[in-house]
Amino acid sequence: MRIASIGHAVFAMILIGVGIIGLVQGGFAPIWDGVPKALPGREAVAWISTFICLACGLGLFWRRSGTVSARLLLAWLLLWMLLVKGRPIVLQPMVEVVYESWGETAVLVAAAWVLYAWFATDWDRRHLAFATGDSGVRIARLIYALALIGFGLSHIAYPTDTAGLVPAWIPGHTAWVYITGTAYLAAGAAVLAGVWARLAATLAVVQIAGFTLLVWGPSIVRGPNAGEWSEFVLSCALTAGAWVVADSYRGMPWRAVGKR
């Protein structure tokens, strides 16, 4: 087996889980939203996405298939980020929520790109040098930083909706909206600037994981509706993807400056 990090293993397992959900429900699993219902061949796209999750999730565990799996996953997620999630941005550039939606796929793209950069073969380094090694990892971190900024802006742009997600037993709902939103913005800026980037990326994982557990975890325990279940699965995927990006900083000092 070829496990580069704990985040890598968790990310692969989440992909497998998402693929199984796609098989069971026979449609788009939670991470594959945004496809127009009028699109010809929409059902085929759903099955392709399910197959990619299953095949690549499994493939990422094995040495011989790891590179191909990371390459295929990155290519499909990039297309999804640009064509499916990018379309609403072109159509409604002043609506902030479309950037949050784009950011959800962008986190997964960043994770897949980190894995591809790690697992690149000589062929990849010859033909796609910009996407491999340190260069590829830097691109992944840039995409991840933009996703975090999108999340932060969404928290602040929709304070009422975000406050409604804070568990009732936690006081100061509105305050938490701005605290978490600002934390996302600060983490994104730190990753972009290369200032305490490892610490920022790690704390962002903690925040996303905390959101998964505190907001969506209780709904899973009490019996979720379809929307809550989708949000929980998506949040798990974002946690795993963010974890992979944070793992890319291994060996870097926690408070390094000028390291992208």
LINSULLIN-V904529 format. One record per helix or strand of 3 or more residues. SS is the DSSP state (helix for helix, strand for strand). FROM is the first residue (numbers start at 0). TO is the last residue. Records with the same first field share a line. If there is no record, write none. Layout:
BEGIN
SS=FROM-TO + FROM-TO
END
This chain:
BEGIN
helix=5-24 + 41-58 + 62-90 + 96-118 + 121-126 + 128-130 + 132-156 + 158-162 + 172-192 + 196-221 + 225-246
END
